Amino acid sequence: MRDEDEKSNLSHFRTAERFFCQNGGWWFSTREGEEGPFDTREQAKAALERFVGSVQLSEQWQAEKEQRQAAARVDNEMVDRGVWDRQIDSN
């Protein structure tokens, strides 16, 4: 069985409610864990929005970094080919 087949059969626990109150403090939960306590649900919600924004920025930065690395590899290959071509031409 392929890895993709096994992964497609997995089911993940999902909840619509990310916020909860425990011991008088408000928390939010993500895949990475729980964050809190916050004084109010509104503060927890604002913190979650900042968290999601930072994750999105991180993912965007990573994608751009990978694009820059791929472009650099292409540039290096072109330089290497140019050096090789000049060596062949000089012989």
Sine and cosine of phi, psi and omega as CSV:
sin_phi,cos_phi,sin_psi,cos_psi,sin_omega,cos_omega
0.00,0.00,0.68,-0.73,0.00,-1.00
-0.97,0.23,0.42,-0.91,0.05,-1.00
-0.85,0.53,-0.65,0.76,-0.03,-1.00
-0.88,0.47,-0.60,0.80,0.00,-1.00
-0.91,0.42,-0.67,0.74,0.01,-1.00
-0.91,0.41,-0.68,0.73,-0.03,-1.00
-0.91,0.40,-0.57,0.82,-0.04,-1.00
-0.93,0.36,-0.32,0.95,0.01,-1.00
-1.00,-0.01,-0.08,1.00,0.00,-1.00
-0.97,0.25,0.60,-0.80,0.13,-0.99
-0.88,-0.47,0.64,-0.77,-0.04,-1.00
-0.94,-0.35,0.61,-0.79,0.07,-1.00
-0.95,0.33,0.78,-0.62,0.03,-1.00
-0.80,-0.60,0.59,-0.81,0.10,-0.99
-0.69,-0.73,0.60,-0.80,0.02,-1.00
-0.98,0.21,-0.37,0.93,-0.08,-1.00
-0.99,-0.17,0.94,-0.35,0.02,-1.00
-1.00,-0.06,-0.20,0.98,-0.10,-1.00
-0.95,-0.31,0.60,-0.80,0.08,-1.00
-0.48,-0.88,0.42,-0.91,0.00,-1.00
-0.95,-0.31,0.78,-0.62,-0.01,-1.00
-0.61,-0.79,0.80,-0.60,0.00,-1.00
0.80,0.59,0.60,0.80,0.08,-1.00
0.99,0.11,-0.01,1.00,0.02,-1.00
-0.89,-0.45,0.49,-0.87,0.00,-1.00
-0.99,-0.12,0.65,-0.76,-0.04,-1.00
-0.77,-0.64,0.36,-0.93,0.22,-0.98
-0.77,-0.64,0.47,-0.88,-0.02,-1.00
-0.90,-0.44,0.57,-0.82,0.07,-1.00
-0.71,-0.70,0.04,-1.00,0.08,-1.00
-0.87,0.49,-0.52,0.85,-0.05,-1.00
-0.98,0.21,-0.31,0.95,0.00,-1.00
0.57,-0.82,-0.32,-0.95,-0.03,-1.00
-0.93,-0.37,0.60,-0.80,0.00,-1.00
-0.82,-0.57,0.67,-0.74,0.02,-1.00
0.46,-0.89,-0.14,-0.99,0.06,1.00
-1.00,0.07,0.43,-0.90,0.10,-0.99
-0.87,-0.49,0.45,-0.89,-0.05,-1.00
-0.92,0.40,-0.58,0.82,-0.04,-1.00
-0.72,-0.69,0.30,-0.95,0.08,-1.00
-0.89,0.46,-0.60,0.80,0.00,-1.00
-0.89,0.46,-0.64,0.77,0.06,-1.00
-0.91,0.41,-0.64,0.77,0.04,-1.00
-0.90,0.44,-0.66,0.75,0.01,-1.00
-0.90,0.44,-0.69,0.73,0.03,-1.00
-0.89,0.45,-0.64,0.77,0.03,-1.00
-0.91,0.41,-0.63,0.78,0.05,-1.00
-0.89,0.45,-0.67,0.75,0.02,-1.00
-0.89,0.47,-0.65,0.76,0.06,-1.00
-0.91,0.42,-0.65,0.76,0.01,-1.00
-0.88,0.48,-0.75,0.66,0.00,-1.00
-0.88,0.48,-0.67,0.74,0.04,-1.00
-0.87,0.49,-0.65,0.76,0.00,-1.00
-0.93,0.37,-0.59,0.81,0.05,-1.00
-0.91,0.42,-0.68,0.73,0.02,-1.00
-0.89,0.45,-0.67,0.74,0.04,-1.00
-0.89,0.45,-0.65,0.76,0.02,-1.00
-0.89,0.45,-0.69,0.73,0.03,-1.00
-0.90,0.43,-0.64,0.77,0.03,-1.00
-0.90,0.43,-0.70,0.71,0.02,-1.00
-0.87,0.49,-0.69,0.73,-0.01,-1.00
-0.89,0.45,-0.68,0.73,0.02,-1.00
-0.89,0.45,-0.68,0.73,0.02,-1.00
-0.91,0.41,-0.62,0.79,0.04,-1.00
-0.89,0.46,-0.70,0.72,0.01,-1.00
-0.90,0.43,-0.60,0.80,0.05,-1.00
-0.91,0.41,-0.67,0.74,0.03,-1.00
-0.90,0.44,-0.65,0.76,0.01,-1.00
-0.91,0.42,-0.65,0.76,0.02,-1.00
-0.90,0.43,-0.67,0.74,0.02,-1.00
-0.90,0.43,-0.63,0.78,0.02,-1.00
-0.91,0.42,-0.62,0.79,0.04,-1.00
-0.90,0.45,-0.67,0.74,0.03,-1.00
-0.89,0.46,-0.71,0.71,0.02,-1.00
-0.86,0.50,-0.69,0.72,0.00,-1.00
-0.90,0.43,-0.63,0.77,0.04,-1.00
-0.90,0.44,-0.63,0.78,0.01,-1.00
-0.92,0.40,-0.64,0.77,0.04,-1.00
-0.90,0.43,-0.71,0.70,0.00,-1.00
-0.87,0.49,-0.67,0.74,0.03,-1.00
-0.90,0.43,-0.63,0.78,0.02,-1.00
-0.89,0.45,-0.66,0.75,0.04,-1.00
-0.90,0.43,-0.70,0.72,0.00,-1.00
-0.88,0.48,-0.71,0.70,0.01,-1.00
-0.88,0.47,-0.66,0.75,0.00,-1.00
-0.91,0.41,-0.59,0.80,0.03,-1.00
-0.91,0.41,-0.66,0.75,0.01,-1.00
-0.91,0.41,-0.71,0.71,-0.03,-1.00
-0.89,0.45,-0.54,0.84,-0.06,-1.00
-0.97,0.23,-0.30,0.95,0.00,-1.00
-1.00,0.08,0.00,0.00,0.00,0.00
